[in-house]
C-alpha cells in the first residue's frame, strides 16, 4: 500500500518529494540519488529531479516504498 503525500500546491518536483519523505536532506543530493537509484513514476522509469508530480501520480522507489500524490484541498 502506498503512503499518501498531500500536495499543498498544484504539483511538486521529484526532488522536493525526496526531501519531504526524508530520503535526502538537501536538494543538491537529489541528482546523486537519482543517478544511483531507480525511480518509477506511474510505472515508468524517470530520473529527472525536476519531474513534476501531480495528484494521483504514483512514485515507486525500491527499498523505500510507494508514494501516492494527493491533493490537499
Predicted model as a PDB file, atoms N, CA, C, CB and O in Angstrom, pLDDT in the B-factor column:
MODEL        1                                                                  
ATOM      1  N   UNK A   1       0.837  -1.190   0.000  1.00 88.00           N  
ATOM      2  CA  UNK A   1       0.000   0.000   0.000  1.00 88.00           C  
ATOM      3  C   UNK A   1       0.880   1.250   0.000  1.00 88.00           C  
ATOM      4  CB  UNK A   1      -0.951   0.000   1.220  1.00 88.00           C  
ATOM      5  O   UNK A   1       1.898   1.308   0.689  1.00 88.00           O  
ATOM      6  N   UNK A   2       0.479   2.225  -0.767  1.00 92.00           N  
ATOM      7  CA  UNK A   2       1.271   3.439  -0.933  1.00 92.00           C  
ATOM      8  C   UNK A   2       0.997   4.447   0.188  1.00 92.00           C  
ATOM      9  CB  UNK A   2       0.980   4.074  -2.292  1.00 92.00           C  
ATOM     10  O   UNK A   2      -0.137   4.594   0.644  1.00 92.00           O  
ATOM     11  N   UNK A   3       2.056   5.135   0.620  1.00 96.00           N  
ATOM     12  CA  UNK A   3       1.893   6.242   1.563  1.00 96.00           C  
ATOM     13  C   UNK A   3       1.325   7.423   0.789  1.00 96.00           C  
ATOM     14  CB  UNK A   3       3.256   6.617   2.263  1.00 96.00           C  
ATOM     15  O   UNK A   3       1.670   7.632  -0.375  1.00 96.00           O  
ATOM     16  N   UNK A   4       0.468   8.184   1.423  1.00 97.00           N  
ATOM     17  CA  UNK A   4      -0.119   9.354   0.766  1.00 97.00           C  
ATOM     18  C   UNK A   4       0.715  10.589   1.071  1.00 97.00           C  
ATOM     19  CB  UNK A   4      -1.584   9.566   1.219  1.00 97.00           C  
ATOM     20  O   UNK A   4       1.115  10.822   2.212  1.00 97.00           O  
ATOM     21  N   UNK A   5       0.967  11.373   0.034  1.00 96.00           N  
ATOM     22  CA  UNK A   5       1.699  12.632   0.176  1.00 96.00           C  
ATOM     23  C   UNK A   5       0.751  13.736  -0.263  1.00 96.00           C  
ATOM     24  CB  UNK A   5       3.041  12.641  -0.671  1.00 96.00           C  
ATOM     25  O   UNK A   5       0.386  13.818  -1.436  1.00 96.00           O  
ATOM     26  N   UNK A   6       0.354  14.583   0.678  1.00 96.00           N  
ATOM     27  CA  UNK A   6      -0.590  15.657   0.361  1.00 96.00           C  
ATOM     28  C   UNK A   6       0.144  16.841  -0.267  1.00 96.00           C  
ATOM     29  CB  UNK A   6      -1.348  16.107   1.631  1.00 96.00           C  
ATOM     30  O   UNK A   6       1.131  17.341   0.272  1.00 96.00           O  
ATOM     31  N   UNK A   7      -0.363  17.272  -1.417  1.00 96.00           N  
ATOM     32  CA  UNK A   7       0.231  18.395  -2.141  1.00 96.00           C  
ATOM     33  C   UNK A   7      -0.497  19.674  -1.749  1.00 96.00           C  
ATOM     34  CB  UNK A   7       0.165  18.171  -3.683  1.00 96.00           C  
ATOM     35  O   UNK A   7      -1.718  19.766  -1.881  1.00 96.00           O  
ATOM     36  N   UNK A   8       0.248  20.650  -1.271  1.00 94.00           N  
ATOM     37  CA  UNK A   8      -0.349  21.935  -0.904  1.00 94.00           C  
ATOM     38  C   UNK A   8      -0.369  22.891  -2.088  1.00 94.00           C  
ATOM     39  CB  UNK A   8       0.414  22.562   0.262  1.00 94.00           C  
ATOM     40  O   UNK A   8      -1.001  23.946  -2.031  1.00 94.00           O  
ATOM     41  N   UNK A   9       0.323  22.522  -3.157  1.00 95.00           N  
ATOM     42  CA  UNK A   9       0.332  23.285  -4.402  1.00 95.00           C  
ATOM     43  C   UNK A   9      -0.163  22.362  -5.511  1.00 95.00           C  
ATOM     44  CB  UNK A   9       1.769  23.852  -4.726  1.00 95.00           C  
ATOM     45  O   UNK A   9      -0.455  21.193  -5.260  1.00 95.00           O  
ATOM     46  N   UNK A  10      -0.260  22.877  -6.730  1.00 96.00           N  
ATOM     47  CA  UNK A  10      -0.750  22.058  -7.840  1.00 96.00           C  
ATOM     48  C   UNK A  10       0.147  20.860  -8.116  1.00 96.00           C  
ATOM     49  CB  UNK A  10      -0.871  22.899  -9.091  1.00 96.00           C  
ATOM     50  O   UNK A  10      -0.328  19.806  -8.536  1.00 96.00           O  
ATOM     51  N   UNK A  11       1.446  21.024  -7.879  1.00 97.00           N  
ATOM     52  CA  UNK A  11       2.399  19.937  -8.110  1.00 97.00           C  
ATOM     53  C   UNK A  11       3.640  20.167  -7.259  1.00 97.00           C  
ATOM     54  CB  UNK A  11       2.778  19.834  -9.614  1.00 97.00           C  
ATOM     55  O   UNK A  11       3.854  21.258  -6.730  1.00 97.00           O  
ATOM     56  N   UNK A  12       4.459  19.115  -7.135  1.00 97.00           N  
ATOM     57  CA  UNK A  12       5.799  19.245  -6.559  1.00 97.00           C  
ATOM     58  C   UNK A  12       6.754  18.536  -7.513  1.00 97.00           C  
ATOM     59  CB  UNK A  12       5.878  18.636  -5.090  1.00 97.00           C  
ATOM     60  O   UNK A  12       6.321  17.759  -8.364  1.00 97.00           O  
ATOM     61  N   UNK A  13       8.034  18.799  -7.374  1.00 97.00           N  
ATOM     62  CA  UNK A  13       9.006  18.109  -8.217  1.00 97.00           C  
ATOM     63  C   UNK A  13       9.470  16.836  -7.520  1.00 97.00           C  
ATOM     64  CB  UNK A  13      10.213  19.028  -8.539  1.00 97.00           C  
ATOM     65  O   UNK A  13       9.294  16.671  -6.312  1.00 97.00           O  
ATOM     66  N   UNK A  14      10.055  15.956  -8.290  1.00 97.00           N  
ATOM     67  CA  UNK A  14      10.578  14.715  -7.730  1.00 97.00           C  
ATOM     68  C   UNK A  14      11.633  15.013  -6.663  1.00 97.00           C  
ATOM     69  CB  UNK A  14      11.173  13.830  -8.842  1.00 97.00           C  
ATOM     70  O   UNK A  14      11.672  14.347  -5.628  1.00 97.00           O  
ATOM     71  N   UNK A  15      12.482  16.002  -6.908  1.00 96.00           N  
ATOM     72  CA  UNK A  15      13.490  16.390  -5.915  1.00 96.00           C  
ATOM     73  C   UNK A  15      12.854  16.838  -4.603  1.00 96.00           C  
ATOM     74  CB  UNK A  15      14.370  17.507  -6.467  1.00 96.00           C  
ATOM     75  O   UNK A  15      13.349  16.506  -3.527  1.00 96.00           O  
ATOM     76  N   UNK A  16      11.753  17.594  -4.691  1.00 96.00           N  
ATOM     77  CA  UNK A  16      11.054  18.038  -3.488  1.00 96.00           C  
ATOM     78  C   UNK A  16      10.459  16.841  -2.747  1.00 96.00           C  
ATOM     79  CB  UNK A  16       9.949  19.052  -3.848  1.00 96.00           C  
ATOM     80  O   UNK A  16      10.495  16.789  -1.517  1.00 96.00           O  
ATOM     81  N   UNK A  17       9.916  15.887  -3.490  1.00 97.00           N  
ATOM     82  CA  UNK A  17       9.350  14.696  -2.857  1.00 97.00           C  
ATOM     83  C   UNK A  17      10.410  13.951  -2.060  1.00 97.00           C  
ATOM     84  CB  UNK A  17       8.734  13.769  -3.910  1.00 97.00           C  
ATOM     85  O   UNK A  17      10.158  13.517  -0.936  1.00 97.00           O  
ATOM     86  N   UNK A  18      11.589  13.803  -2.637  1.00 97.00           N  
ATOM     87  CA  UNK A  18      12.662  13.083  -1.943  1.00 97.00           C  
ATOM     88  C   UNK A  18      13.002  13.749  -0.606  1.00 97.00           C  
ATOM     89  CB  UNK A  18      13.917  13.013  -2.829  1.00 97.00           C  
ATOM     90  O   UNK A  18      13.334  13.067   0.364  1.00 97.00           O  
ATOM     91  N   UNK A  19      12.917  15.082  -0.560  1.00 96.00           N  
ATOM     92  CA  UNK A  19      13.158  15.796   0.700  1.00 96.00           C  
ATOM     93  C   UNK A  19      11.991  15.604   1.657  1.00 96.00           C  
ATOM     94  CB  UNK A  19      13.387  17.296   0.438  1.00 96.00           C  
ATOM     95  O   UNK A  19      12.205  15.378   2.849  1.00 96.00           O  
ATOM     96  N   UNK A  20      10.770  15.689   1.163  1.00 95.00           N  
ATOM     97  CA  UNK A  20       9.577  15.567   2.005  1.00 95.00           C  
ATOM     98  C   UNK A  20       9.536  14.213   2.709  1.00 95.00           C  
ATOM     99  CB  UNK A  20       8.306  15.761   1.164  1.00 95.00           C  
ATOM    100  O   UNK A  20       9.170  14.128   3.881  1.00 95.00           O  
ATOM    101  N   UNK A  21       9.911  13.158   1.991  1.00 96.00           N  
ATOM    102  CA  UNK A  21       9.828  11.816   2.575  1.00 96.00           C  
ATOM    103  C   UNK A  21      11.141  11.397   3.246  1.00 96.00           C  
ATOM    104  CB  UNK A  21       9.453  10.801   1.497  1.00 96.00           C  
ATOM    105  O   UNK A  21      11.332  10.228   3.582  1.00 96.00           O  
ATOM    106  N   UNK A  22      12.035  12.362   3.434  1.00 95.00           N  
ATOM    107  CA  UNK A  22      13.283  12.181   4.198  1.00 95.00           C  
ATOM    108  C   UNK A  22      14.250  11.154   3.615  1.00 95.00           C  
ATOM    109  CB  UNK A  22      12.950  11.778   5.592  1.00 95.00           C  
ATOM    110  O   UNK A  22      14.952  10.468   4.357  1.00 95.00           O  
ATOM    111  N   UNK A  23      14.287  11.048   2.297  1.00 95.00           N  
ATOM    112  CA  UNK A  23      15.295  10.197   1.670  1.00 95.00           C  
ATOM    113  C   UNK A  23      16.593  10.987   1.515  1.00 95.00           C  
ATOM    114  CB  UNK A  23      14.799   9.670   0.289  1.00 95.00           C  
ATOM    115  O   UNK A  23      17.686  10.441   1.663  1.00 95.00           O  
ATOM    116  N   UNK A  24      16.460  12.272   1.218  1.00 96.00           N  
ATOM    117  CA  UNK A  24      17.623  13.159   1.124  1.00 96.00           C  
ATOM    118  C   UNK A  24      17.400  14.339   2.066  1.00 96.00           C  
ATOM    119  CB  UNK A  24      17.853  13.652  -0.355  1.00 96.00           C  
ATOM    120  O   UNK A  24      16.272  14.599   2.486  1.00 96.00           O  
ATOM    121  N   UNK A  25      18.475  15.048   2.396  1.00 94.00           N  
ATOM    122  CA  UNK A  25      18.331  16.183   3.306  1.00 94.00           C  
ATOM    123  C   UNK A  25      18.472  17.531   2.607  1.00 94.00           C  
ATOM    124  CB  UNK A  25      19.350  16.084   4.407  1.00 94.00           C  
ATOM    125  O   UNK A  25      18.118  18.564   3.175  1.00 94.00           O  
ATOM    126  N   UNK A  26      18.990  17.527   1.370  1.00 88.00           N  
ATOM    127  CA  UNK A  26      19.110  18.789   0.644  1.00 88.00           C  
ATOM    128  C   UNK A  26      18.850  18.553  -0.841  1.00 88.00           C  
ATOM    129  CB  UNK A  26      20.509  19.420   0.860  1.00 88.00           C  
ATOM    130  O   UNK A  26      19.016  17.442  -1.346  1.00 88.00           O  
ATOM    131  N   UNK A  27      18.446  19.601  -1.519  1.00 82.00           N  
ATOM    132  CA  UNK A  27      18.146  19.498  -2.944  1.00 82.00           C  
ATOM    133  C   UNK A  27      19.340  19.051  -3.768  1.00 82.00           C  
ATOM    134  CB  UNK A  27      17.652  20.816  -3.458  1.00 82.00           C  
ATOM    135  O   UNK A  27      19.175  18.393  -4.795  1.00 82.00           O  
ATOM    136  N   UNK A  28      20.532  19.397  -3.332  1.00 87.00           N  
ATOM    137  CA  UNK A  28      21.737  19.012  -4.056  1.00 87.00           C  
ATOM    138  C   UNK A  28      21.968  17.510  -4.087  1.00 87.00           C  
ATOM    139  CB  UNK A  28      22.923  19.682  -3.449  1.00 87.00           C  
ATOM    140  O   UNK A  28      22.643  17.003  -4.983  1.00 87.00           O  
ATOM    141  N   UNK A  29      21.420  16.802  -3.126  1.00 95.00           N  
ATOM    142  CA  UNK A  29      21.587  15.354  -3.086  1.00 95.00           C  
ATOM    143  C   UNK A  29      20.663  14.632  -4.063  1.00 95.00           C  
ATOM    144  CB  UNK A  29      21.341  14.848  -1.685  1.00 95.00           C  
ATOM    145  O   UNK A  29      20.884  13.459  -4.365  1.00 95.00           O  
ATOM    146  N   UNK A  30      19.637  15.312  -4.557  1.00 94.00           N  
ATOM    147  CA  UNK A  30      18.655  14.672  -5.443  1.00 94.00           C  
ATOM    148  C   UNK A  30      19.310  14.142  -6.709  1.00 94.00           C  
ATOM    149  CB  UNK A  30      17.544  15.658  -5.811  1.00 94.00           C  
ATOM    150  O   UNK A  30      19.023  13.020  -7.127  1.00 94.00           O  
ATOM    151  N   UNK A  31      20.175  14.919  -7.317  1.00 92.00           N  
ATOM    152  CA  UNK A  31      20.828  14.490  -8.561  1.00 92.00           C  
ATOM    153  C   UNK A  31      21.619  13.202  -8.333  1.00 92.00           C  
ATOM    154  CB  UNK A  31      21.761  15.602  -9.098  1.00 92.00           C  
ATOM    155  O   UNK A  31      21.523  12.263  -9.122  1.00 92.00           O  
ATOM    156  N   UNK A  32      22.394  13.162  -7.261  1.00 94.00           N  
ATOM    157  CA  UNK A  32      23.169  11.968  -6.941  1.00 94.00           C  
ATOM    158  C   UNK A  32      22.258  10.771  -6.681  1.00 94.00           C  
ATOM    159  CB  UNK A  32      24.060  12.225  -5.725  1.00 94.00           C  
ATOM    160  O   UNK A  32      22.483   9.684  -7.212  1.00 94.00           O  
ATOM    161  N   UNK A  33      21.224  10.979  -5.859  1.00 96.00           N  
ATOM    162  CA  UNK A  33      20.321   9.885  -5.516  1.00 96.00           C  
ATOM    163  C   UNK A  33      19.671   9.301  -6.768  1.00 96.00           C  
ATOM    164  CB  UNK A  33      19.246  10.368  -4.538  1.00 96.00           C  
ATOM    165  O   UNK A  33      19.575   8.083  -6.912  1.00 96.00           O  
ATOM    166  N   UNK A  34      19.227  10.171  -7.668  1.00 96.00           N  
ATOM    167  CA  UNK A  34      18.532   9.707  -8.869  1.00 96.00           C  
ATOM    168  C   UNK A  34      19.473   9.020  -9.859  1.00 96.00           C  
ATOM    169  CB  UNK A  34      17.842  10.873  -9.549  1.00 96.00           C  
ATOM    170  O   UNK A  34      19.020   8.217 -10.675  1.00 96.00           O  
ATOM    171  N   UNK A  35      20.760   9.317  -9.803  1.00 95.00           N  
ATOM    172  CA  UNK A  35      21.721   8.612 -10.651  1.00 95.00           C  
ATOM    173  C   UNK A  35      21.978   7.202 -10.120  1.00 95.00           C  
ATOM    174  CB  UNK A  35      23.043   9.399 -10.736  1.00 95.00           C  
ATOM    175  O   UNK A  35      22.265   6.288 -10.893  1.00 95.00           O  
ATOM    176  N   UNK A  36      21.876   7.027  -8.814  1.00 95.00           N  
ATOM    177  CA  UNK A  36      22.212   5.762  -8.167  1.00 95.00           C  
ATOM    178  C   UNK A  36      21.021   4.829  -7.929  1.00 95.00           C  
ATOM    179  CB  UNK A  36      22.869   6.043  -6.867  1.00 95.00           C  
ATOM    180  O   UNK A  36      21.208   3.639  -7.675  1.00 95.00           O  
ATOM    181  N   UNK A  37      19.801   5.361  -8.010  1.00 96.00           N  
ATOM    182  CA  UNK A  37      18.607   4.580  -7.662  1.00 96.00           C  
ATOM    183  C   UNK A  37      17.546   4.677  -8.753  1.00 96.00           C  
ATOM    184  CB  UNK A  37      18.025   5.058  -6.323  1.00 96.00           C  
ATOM    185  O   UNK A  37      17.389   5.718  -9.391  1.00 96.00           O  
ATOM    186  N   UNK A  38      16.818   3.577  -8.958  1.00 96.00           N  
ATOM    187  CA  UNK A  38      15.699   3.575  -9.893  1.00 96.00           C  
ATOM    188  C   UNK A  38      14.481   4.203  -9.227  1.00 96.00           C  
ATOM    189  CB  UNK A  38      15.380   2.136 -10.374  1.00 96.00           C  
ATOM    190  O   UNK A  38      14.197   3.949  -8.056  1.00 96.00           O  
ATOM    191  N   UNK A  39      13.770   5.021  -9.986  1.00 98.00           N  
ATOM    192  CA  UNK A  39      12.522   5.601  -9.516  1.00 98.00           C  
ATOM    193  C   UNK A  39      11.499   5.410 -10.621  1.00 98.00           C  
ATOM    194  CB  UNK A  39      12.687   7.117  -9.137  1.00 98.00           C  
ATOM    195  O   UNK A  39      11.736   5.770 -11.774  1.00 98.00           O  
ATOM    196  N   UNK A  40      10.358   4.839 -10.256  1.00 98.00           N  
ATOM    197  CA  UNK A  40       9.275   4.633 -11.210  1.00 98.00           C  
ATOM    198  C   UNK A  40       8.161   5.616 -10.902  1.00 98.00           C  
ATOM    199  CB  UNK A  40       8.754   3.172 -11.165  1.00 98.00           C  
ATOM    200  O   UNK A  40       7.719   5.733  -9.760  1.00 98.00           O  
ATOM    201  N   UNK A  41       7.712   6.319 -11.928  1.00 98.00           N  
ATOM    202  CA  UNK A  41       6.586   7.233 -11.779  1.00 98.00           C  
ATOM    203  C   UNK A  41       5.488   6.712 -12.696  1.00 98.00           C  
ATOM    204  CB  UNK A  41       6.982   8.733 -12.125  1.00 98.00           C  
ATOM    205  O   UNK A  41       5.643   6.674 -13.917  1.00 98.00           O  
ATOM    206  N   UNK A  42       4.389   6.316 -12.093  1.00 98.00           N  
ATOM    207  CA  UNK A  42       3.285   5.697 -12.823  1.00 98.00           C  
ATOM    208  C   UNK A  42       3.779   4.530 -13.668  1.00 98.00           C  
ATOM    209  CB  UNK A  42       2.583   6.730 -13.709  1.00 98.00           C  
ATOM    210  O   UNK A  42       3.322   4.334 -14.794  1.00 98.00           O  
ATOM    211  N   UNK A  43       4.718   3.754 -13.119  1.00 97.00           N  
ATOM    212  CA  UNK A  43       5.221   2.559 -13.774  1.00 97.00           C  
ATOM    213  C   UNK A  43       6.335   2.779 -14.779  1.00 97.00           C  
ATOM    214  CB  UNK A  43       4.121   1.892 -14.443  1.00 97.00           C  
ATOM    215  O   UNK A  43       6.826   1.815 -15.365  1.00 97.00           O  
ATOM    216  N   UNK A  44       6.749   4.028 -14.996  1.00 97.00           N  
ATOM    217  CA  UNK A  44       7.813   4.330 -15.962  1.00 97.00           C  
ATOM    218  C   UNK A  44       9.047   4.865 -15.248  1.00 97.00           C  
ATOM    219  CB  UNK A  44       7.324   5.350 -17.012  1.00 97.00           C  
ATOM    220  O   UNK A  44       8.943   5.701 -14.352  1.00 97.00           O  
ATOM    221  N   UNK A  45      10.212   4.378 -15.651  1.00 97.00           N  
ATOM    222  CA  UNK A  45      11.474   4.818 -15.066  1.00 97.00           C  
ATOM    223  C   UNK A  45      11.705   6.296 -15.376  1.00 97.00           C  
ATOM    224  CB  UNK A  45      12.651   3.962 -15.594  1.00 97.00           C  
ATOM    225  O   UNK A  45      11.561   6.722 -16.522  1.00 97.00           O  
ATOM    226  N   UNK A  46      12.060   7.068 -14.363  1.00 96.00           N  
ATOM    227  CA  UNK A  46      12.326   8.505 -14.559  1.00 96.00           C  
ATOM    228  C   UNK A  46      13.369   8.940 -13.542  1.00 96.00           C  
ATOM    229  CB  UNK A  46      11.012   9.363 -14.413  1.00 96.00           C  
ATOM    230  O   UNK A  46      13.268   8.584 -12.368  1.00 96.00           O  
ATOM    231  N   UNK A  47      14.370   9.703 -13.969  1.00 94.00           N  
ATOM    232  CA  UNK A  47      15.410  10.158 -13.045  1.00 94.00           C  
ATOM    233  C   UNK A  47      15.616  11.671 -13.109  1.00 94.00           C  
ATOM    234  CB  UNK A  47      16.720   9.450 -13.348  1.00 94.00           C  
ATOM    235  O   UNK A  47      16.696  12.168 -12.790  1.00 94.00           O  
ATOM    236  N   UNK A  48      14.584  12.395 -13.519  1.00 96.00           N  
ATOM    237  CA  UNK A  48      14.681  13.858 -13.588  1.00 96.00           C  
ATOM    238  C   UNK A  48      14.203  14.463 -12.273  1.00 96.00           C  
ATOM    239  CB  UNK A  48      13.849  14.416 -14.779  1.00 96.00           C  
ATOM    240  O   UNK A  48      13.044  14.303 -11.893  1.00 96.00           O  
ATOM    241  N   UNK A  49      15.094  15.153 -11.587  1.00 95.00           N  
ATOM    242  CA  UNK A  49      14.712  15.726 -10.293  1.00 95.00           C  
ATOM    243  C   UNK A  49      13.665  16.815 -10.445  1.00 95.00           C  
ATOM    244  CB  UNK A  49      15.933  16.286  -9.582  1.00 95.00           C  
ATOM    245  O   UNK A  49      12.943  17.112  -9.493  1.00 95.00           O  
ATOM    246  N   UNK A  50      13.568  17.414 -11.622  1.00 96.00           N  
ATOM    247  CA  UNK A  50      12.569  18.455 -11.883  1.00 96.00           C  
ATOM    248  C   UNK A  50      11.242  17.917 -12.384  1.00 96.00           C  
ATOM    249  CB  UNK A  50      13.104  19.427 -12.877  1.00 96.00           C  
ATOM    250  O   UNK A  50      10.340  18.700 -12.682  1.00 96.00           O  
ATOM    251  N   UNK A  51      11.100  16.610 -12.484  1.00 97.00           N  
ATOM    252  CA  UNK A  51       9.858  15.994 -12.959  1.00 97.00           C  
ATOM    253  C   UNK A  51       8.709  16.440 -12.049  1.00 97.00           C  
ATOM    254  CB  UNK A  51       9.976  14.427 -12.987  1.00 97.00           C  
ATOM    255  O   UNK A  51       8.783  16.299 -10.828  1.00 97.00           O  
ATOM    256  N   UNK A  52       7.655  16.976 -12.655  1.00 98.00           N  
ATOM    257  CA  UNK A  52       6.509  17.451 -11.882  1.00 98.00           C  
ATOM    258  C   UNK A  52       5.611  16.289 -11.510  1.00 98.00           C  
ATOM    259  CB  UNK A  52       5.718  18.505 -12.669  1.00 98.00           C  
ATOM    260  O   UNK A  52       5.288  15.438 -12.339  1.00 98.00           O  
ATOM    261  N   UNK A  53       5.217  16.270 -10.254  1.00 98.00           N  
ATOM    262  CA  UNK A  53       4.323  15.239  -9.733  1.00 98.00           C  
ATOM    263  C   UNK A  53       2.996  15.888  -9.383  1.00 98.00           C  
ATOM    264  CB  UNK A  53       4.941  14.523  -8.491  1.00 98.00           C  
ATOM    265  O   UNK A  53       2.947  16.879  -8.655  1.00 98.00           O  
ATOM    266  N   UNK A  54       1.921  15.317  -9.911  1.00 98.00           N  
ATOM    267  CA  UNK A  54       0.574  15.843  -9.729  1.00 98.00           C  
ATOM    268  C   UNK A  54      -0.262  14.860  -8.914  1.00 98.00           C  
ATOM    269  CB  UNK A  54      -0.092  16.122 -11.095  1.00 98.00           C  
ATOM    270  O   UNK A  54       0.137  13.709  -8.736  1.00 98.00           O  
ATOM    271  N   UNK A  55      -1.431  15.307  -8.413  1.00 98.00           N  
ATOM    272  CA  UNK A  55      -2.306  14.376  -7.706  1.00 98.00           C  
ATOM    273  C   UNK A  55      -2.572  13.122  -8.536  1.00 98.00           C  
ATOM    274  CB  UNK A  55      -3.626  15.057  -7.350  1.00 98.00           C  
ATOM    275  O   UNK A  55      -2.734  13.190  -9.754  1.00 98.00           O  
ATOM    276  N   UNK A  56      -2.613  11.987  -7.861  1.00 97.00           N  
ATOM    277  CA  UNK A  56      -2.827  10.652  -8.442  1.00 97.00           C  
ATOM    278  C   UNK A  56      -1.592  10.056  -9.110  1.00 97.00           C  
ATOM    279  CB  UNK A  56      -3.933  10.717  -9.446  1.00 97.00           C  
ATOM    280  O   UNK A  56      -1.673   8.951  -9.649  1.00 97.00           O  
ATOM    281  N   UNK A  57      -0.451  10.749  -9.095  1.00 98.00           N  
ATOM    282  CA  UNK A  57       0.797  10.143  -9.573  1.00 98.00           C  
ATOM    283  C   UNK A  57       1.297   9.184  -8.505  1.00 98.00           C  
ATOM    284  CB  UNK A  57       1.879  11.233  -9.901  1.00 98.00           C  
ATOM    285  O   UNK A  57       1.258   9.491  -7.313  1.00 98.00           O  
ATOM    286  N   UNK A  58       1.765   8.023  -8.939  1.00 98.00           N  
ATOM    287  CA  UNK A  58       2.317   7.022  -8.030  1.00 98.00           C  
ATOM    288  C   UNK A  58       3.819   6.939  -8.251  1.00 98.00           C  
ATOM    289  CB  UNK A  58       1.645   5.632  -8.243  1.00 98.00           C  
ATOM    290  O   UNK A  58       4.276   6.669  -9.362  1.00 98.00           O  
ATOM    291  N   UNK A  59       4.584   7.170  -7.192  1.00 98.00           N  
ATOM    292  CA  UNK A  59       6.043   7.110  -7.250  1.00 98.00           C  
ATOM    293  C   UNK A  59       6.489   5.872  -6.481  1.00 98.00           C  
ATOM    294  CB  UNK A  59       6.698   8.413  -6.662  1.00 98.00           C  
ATOM    295  O   UNK A  59       6.145   5.696  -5.312  1.00 98.00           O  
ATOM    296  N   UNK A  60       7.258   5.017  -7.149  1.00 98.00           N  
ATOM    297  CA  UNK A  60       7.781   3.804  -6.512  1.00 98.00           C  
ATOM    298  C   UNK A  60       9.303   3.895  -6.463  1.00 98.00           C  
ATOM    299  CB  UNK A  60       7.324   2.515  -7.281  1.00 98.00           C  
ATOM    300  O   UNK A  60       9.959   4.097  -7.485  1.00 98.00           O  
ATOM    301  N   UNK A  61       9.846   3.744  -5.275  1.00 97.00           N  
ATOM    302  CA  UNK A  61      11.288   3.767  -5.085  1.00 97.00           C  
ATOM    303  C   UNK A  61      11.658   2.468  -4.372  1.00 97.00           C  
ATOM    304  CB  UNK A  61      11.754   5.041  -4.267  1.00 97.00           C  
ATOM    305  O   UNK A  61      11.434   2.329  -3.170  1.00 97.00           O  
ATOM    306  N   UNK A  62      12.230   1.510  -5.127  1.00 95.00           N  
ATOM    307  CA  UNK A  62      12.580   0.229  -4.491  1.00 95.00           C  
ATOM    308  C   UNK A  62      13.394   0.446  -3.213  1.00 95.00           C  
ATOM    309  CB  UNK A  62      13.374  -0.656  -5.473  1.00 95.00           C  
ATOM    310  O   UNK A  62      14.280   1.299  -3.168  1.00 95.00           O  
ATOM    311  N   UNK A  63      13.088  -0.319  -2.198  1.00 93.00           N  
ATOM    312  CA  UNK A  63      13.720  -0.276  -0.878  1.00 93.00           C  
ATOM    313  C   UNK A  63      13.268   0.909  -0.021  1.00 93.00           C  
ATOM    314  CB  UNK A  63      15.212  -0.231  -1.040  1.00 93.00           C  
ATOM    315  O   UNK A  63      13.633   0.990   1.152  1.00 93.00           O  
ATOM    316  N   UNK A  64      12.481   1.829  -0.589  1.00 96.00           N  
ATOM    317  CA  UNK A  64      11.982   2.978   0.169  1.00 96.00           C  
ATOM    318  C   UNK A  64      10.464   2.990   0.247  1.00 96.00           C  
ATOM    319  CB  UNK A  64      12.472   4.272  -0.456  1.00 96.00           C  
ATOM    320  O   UNK A  64       9.901   3.461   1.236  1.00 96.00           O  
ATOM    321  N   UNK A  65       9.793   2.479  -0.778  1.00 97.00           N  
ATOM    322  CA  UNK A  65       8.337   2.392  -0.732  1.00 97.00           C  
ATOM    323  C   UNK A  65       7.648   3.022  -1.914  1.00 97.00           C  
ATOM    324  CB  UNK A  65       7.838   3.024   0.504  1.00 97.00           C  
ATOM    325  O   UNK A  65       8.273   3.438  -2.890  1.00 97.00           O  
ATOM    326  N   UNK A  66       6.317   3.077  -1.790  1.00 98.00           N  
ATOM    327  CA  UNK A  66       5.450   3.659  -2.810  1.00 98.00           C  
ATOM    328  C   UNK A  66       4.762   4.875  -2.207  1.00 98.00           C  
ATOM    329  CB  UNK A  66       4.401   2.618  -3.335  1.00 98.00           C  
ATOM    330  O   UNK A  66       4.374   4.876  -1.039  1.00 98.00           O  
ATOM    331  N   UNK A  67       4.620   5.911  -3.031  1.00 98.00           N  
ATOM    332  CA  UNK A  67       4.061   7.178  -2.560  1.00 98.00           C  
ATOM    333  C   UNK A  67       3.038   7.690  -3.557  1.00 98.00           C  
ATOM    334  CB  UNK A  67       5.174   8.226  -2.343  1.00 98.00           C  
ATOM    335  O   UNK A  67       3.347   7.874  -4.735  1.00 98.00           O  
ATOM    336  N   UNK A  68       1.813   7.921  -3.082  1.00 98.00           N  
ATOM    337  CA  UNK A  68       0.738   8.427  -3.933  1.00 98.00           C  
ATOM    338  C   UNK A  68       0.532   9.912  -3.651  1.00 98.00           C  
ATOM    339  CB  UNK A  68      -0.581   7.632  -3.699  1.00 98.00           C  
ATOM    340  O   UNK A  68       0.312  10.320  -2.511  1.00 98.00           O  
ATOM    341  N   UNK A  69       0.607  10.710  -4.716  1.00 98.00           N  
ATOM    342  CA  UNK A  69       0.382  12.140  -4.577  1.00 98.00           C  
ATOM    343  C   UNK A  69      -1.119  12.379  -4.439  1.00 98.00           C  
ATOM    344  CB  UNK A  69       0.970  12.927  -5.792  1.00 98.00           C  
ATOM    345  O   UNK A  69      -1.926  11.764  -5.136  1.00 98.00           O  
ATOM    346  N   UNK A  70      -1.474  13.278  -3.533  1.00 97.00           N  
ATOM    347  CA  UNK A  70      -2.877  13.533  -3.245  1.00 97.00           C  
ATOM    348  C   UNK A  70      -3.083  15.028  -3.050  1.00 97.00           C  
ATOM    349  CB  UNK A  70      -3.342  12.743  -1.995  1.00 97.00           C  
ATOM    350  O   UNK A  70      -2.290  15.688  -2.379  1.00 97.00           O  
ATOM    351  N   UNK A  71      -4.164  15.565  -3.644  1.00 95.00           N  
ATOM    352  CA  UNK A  71      -4.472  16.999  -3.494  1.00 95.00           C  
ATOM    353  C   UNK A  71      -4.872  17.273  -2.051  1.00 95.00           C  
ATOM    354  CB  UNK A  71      -5.613  17.441  -4.473  1.00 95.00           C  
ATOM    355  O   UNK A  71      -5.581  16.475  -1.438  1.00 95.00           O  
ATOM    356  N   UNK A  72      -4.422  18.391  -1.510  1.00 86.00           N  
ATOM    357  CA  UNK A  72      -4.752  18.791  -0.146  1.00 86.00           C  
ATOM    358  C   UNK A  72      -5.676  19.988  -0.212  1.00 86.00           C  
ATOM    359  CB  UNK A  72      -3.473  19.119   0.679  1.00 86.00           C  
ATOM    360  O   UNK A  72      -5.341  21.079   0.250  1.00 86.00           O  
ATOM    361  N   UNK A  73      -6.845  19.770  -0.794  1.00 66.00           N  
ATOM    362  CA  UNK A  73      -7.792  20.899  -0.985  1.00 66.00           C  
ATOM    363  C   UNK A  73      -9.167  20.509  -0.548  1.00 66.00           C  
ATOM    364  CB  UNK A  73      -7.830  21.358  -2.450  1.00 66.00           C  
ATOM    365  O   UNK A  73     -10.093  21.316  -0.630  1.00 66.00           O  
TER     366      UNK A  73                                                      
ENDMDL                                                                          
END                                                                             
